[in-house]
Amino acid sequence: GLGEALLGVVFVLVMLWALHRLSVIVRATLAVWGTPTDDTPKLTDGQQVAVEGQVTVEESAAVADRLFDAADGPVGAYIWHAWTPDTGRNTYDFDRGELRGGRNTFAAGIEAGKLGVSTHGKQLSIDFDWLRELYDTDTLSDLDIGDPVSNTSLPTFVTRHLWDSIYISLETAIGDCPATQLRDVVNLRTDDISADAYGIEARGISAGQQLFILGEVKEHNDEYTVTGTDQTPLLIADTGRSGLVSQLWWRALKYALALISASGLFILFVL
C-alpha cells in the first residue's frame, strides 16, 4: 500500500545517505594513507602534501574573542553552527566531559582571518574556500535569528552542514555563546528573543597549537597555500594524523550501522 511505499522511500534515502557518507570517508582515508607526513617537504605547485606543524595567526577570525576563552590565545579560524535546543533529548559532550541538552543545527559555516602552519622553517597558509563551496556555508553576518523558516532543523540525512564534516577534527579550542551576544553581527528578527532560544557553538584553530593538514599546494610569488581540490580533499585536525584516522573509522562504523539497519528494516517491512 501507500504506507509501505512511503516507508520504502525513507529507508532507501537513509541507505543512499549512508553509502554516500561512507564513500566520502573512504576517499579521505585513502588520501591520508597515501600521503605520508613529510617533515621537510619540497613544495611545488599542485603537489599533494600532509604536514604537521605549529599554527601561526597573523589576523584573528571575526568575533573570535566573544566565542572563545582568552586562554585559548588568538583564534585564526573556526567552524561554527547555530542551534536551537532539542527539548527532551540529552547528549554527552565528550570534549567537555558533561551531559548537556540536545541541540538542533540550522546553519553552519567557517570564519577565518589569516593563519598558517609553520614547519621546519616553511610557512603554509590555509585556504578554506574549497570547504565553503563544498558545503555552501553560511556566514555569521548573513545569519537570520528568529526566522521560523530558515531556523528549522531538517533530518540529518537530507542536510550537509560543515559542522558535521568528516574533513575537520578540532577538539582543542571550543567556544559557545548565546546568539543574542552577537546581535551586532547576526540579524535578529525581533528584539525579544530569549538568550536560551538560540546559540552559536564554535571549534577553533588557535595560535601555538599543533595542526595536521592535508591538501594541495598552491604557489604564488614564492608563497605557499594549502587548499582542497576535486582531486585532493582538505583535511584539518588538531588531533594529529592518528586522531583524524580514528575519527574517520568511528564515523565509518556509525554510517555502516545505519546502512545495515536501514537495509534490514527495508527487507523486513517493505519486501
Order of alpha helices (4+ residues) and beta strands (2+ residues): alpha-beta-alpha-beta-beta-beta-beta-alpha-beta-beta-beta-beta-beta-beta-beta-beta-alpha
